[in-house]
Amino acid sequence: MAVGEQGGAAVAALWLAAAVAAVGAVVLFVVDAGVRRLHGWYREAALGEERRARLPPGEMGWPVVGAMWAFLRAFKSGKPDAFIASFVRRFGRTGVYRTFMFSSPTILLTTPEACKQVLMDDDGFVTGWPKATVALIGPKSFVAMPYDEHRRLRKLTAAPINGFDALTSYLPFIDRTVTSSLRAWADECADGGGEVAFLTELRRMTFKIIVQIFLGGADDATMRALERSYTDLNYGMRAMAINLPGFAYHRALGARRRLVAVLQGVLDGRRAATAKGFTRSSSVDMMDRLIEAEDEHGRRLEDDEIIDILIMYLNAGHESSGHITMWATVFLQENPEIFEKAKAEQEAIMRSIPPTQTGLTLRDFRKMEYLSQVIDETLRFVNISFVSFRQATKDVFVNGYLIPKGWKVQLWYRSVHIDPQVYPDPKKFNPSRWEVGHSPRAGTFLPFGLGARLCPGNDLAKLEISVFLHHFLLGYRLKRTNPNCRVRFLPHPRPVDNCLAKITRVSDEY
Ligand code: HEM
C-alpha cells in the first residue's frame, strides 16, 4: 500500500473511532437522562400533579444511589462544600432542594430560616436518621424514640448533665483529668523526642470524662474495650451501609455488638449488687438514674432501652468534644495574635482569683469571654455536626416549597455556617466576629442544633473545652509533625495523621 493510502486509512479509522465515541456519549447521555427521569417519576408520581408542582427544585438521580456518590465524592475529595454548591449552581439559591439519599426521597435545607422553621416544628417533623445509623446508635435511643418518650427521658437525663450544680460537681474531675493528661503527653514527648497522636489522646481524655459521668468510671480493660469499639462505630456512621466484611459499616455493626455486651455486663453487675443489698460508695451516675426511672404508670426501662441510651450518650458525649478541642488548640497555635489575646485573658483571670481559692470555679469559666469566642468560632468553622436528620409527619411548606409527608429532611448546618451572607469572609478563622454584644440571629448558629433536640451536652462540652484550653494556654505548646496534613471530612473533619504532634511544657507551674 502506498504511503498516501496508509495515511488515508489511518484518518478514516480515527474518524470512525471518533464517530463511535460520539454516538456512545449520546447514547450514554440519553440513557442517563432517561433513568434519572424514570426514577424521579417513580418516586414522585404518588404525590399527584398538584403536590408535585410544589416540590422544591432538584432531582432524584439514579435509583439506589441517588446523590450518595456526589455526596461521598465531595467529602472524600476534601471539598465538602462542593456537594451543596452543585445544587446551588444547577437549581439556584432556593435553600431548599429535593434529592434521593440514604434510600429515601430527601429534602435538603441550607438556609438559617428554613432550618429554624423545621427545628422548631415538633408537630410537623420527627427525628429521621437513616435506618443504617439508627441500627448503629440503637433503635431504643433518642434517634428513633417516639415524641413523648423522648421528652420524658430527655428531661431525666439532660438536667443532671448541664445544670449549674451538675457542672460544678464535674469540674474537679474534668480539671484533674485535663491536667494529668497534658502532663503525661508532655512527659512522653520530652523523653527521647516522642510524639503523640493528639486527637486520639483527646478523644481518650473526653471519653474518660463522659464514662465517669455516665458509669461512675470504669476499669482500664473496660475503658479500652469501649474506646476501641467507639472508634469503629464512628467510622461506620456516615459510610455506605454495606454490611459485608471489609466495609466500615460491617465493622461498626460488630463494634455495636461489643458495646452492648460490655454495657450489659456493667448493668448486670449493678443489678446483682442491688439485689444483694450493696449500696454503692460513689455518687449516683446516669446508669443509676436510668435503672431507677419510672414512667407515670410505674414502668421501668428494660435493659435494651438503658443500653441504647447509654451507647448514644457515651458516643455523642466524647467524639465531638475531642475533635473541637483539637481544632481549637490547632487554630490557637497557628494564629499567634489570637493565642496571645486568649492567653492574656487567662492570666488576668488567674490574677483575679483570691489566694484562698483553690482551682477555678464555674463562675471563673463564665468570665472567659474571649475564650468562649474562640470556641464558638471553632464550632462554626469546623462544623463537626455538619448535617442533621428529620422526617415530615405531614405536608409542610418551607420557603413556599412542599416537603411531602413521610419524606426525609436534611438540615445542612454546615451551609448555614459558611454562608457569606450570614458570616462575612466565612473561610477566615476570626473569633472577634463573636465580640460581646453580637448575638447571632436565630437559626444562624447551629453547632448544637435547636429546639426540642438541642444538644443536652452543650454546656458540658464548652466547659470541658474551656478547661483544656485554659491549661494549654498557660502551660503548654503544640508543634504538629505534619502541619499541612490532609483533612478527612467523614465522619468528622480530622487530619489523617490524627494530629501527630509534640506537646511541650513551657511553665514550671505545670
Ligand atoms: C462540641 C461538642 C458537641 C457538639 C458539636 C454536639 C452537637 C450536637 C448536635 C448538633 C445535636 C443535635 C442533633 C439534631 O439536631 O438532631 C446534638 C444532639 C445530642 N448531643 Fe451533642 N454535641 C456535643 C457534645 C455533646 C456532649 C458532651 C453530650 C453528652 C453529655 C452530647 C449529647 C447529645 C445527645 C444525647 C444528643 C441527642 C439529643 C436529642 O435527640 O434529644 N453532645 N449534639
Boltz pocket constraint, residues with backbone or C-beta under 6 A from the ligand:
constraints:
  - pocket:
      binder: B
      contacts: [[A, 142], [A, 143], [A, 154], [A, 161], [A, 312], [A, 313], [A, 316], [A, 317], [A, 318], [A, 320], [A, 321], [A, 324], [A, 384], [A, 385], [A, 388], [A, 389], [A, 446], [A, 447], [A, 448], [A, 449], [A, 450], [A, 452], [A, 453], [A, 454], [A, 455], [A, 456], [A, 457], [A, 458], [A, 460], [A, 461]]
      max_distance: 6.0
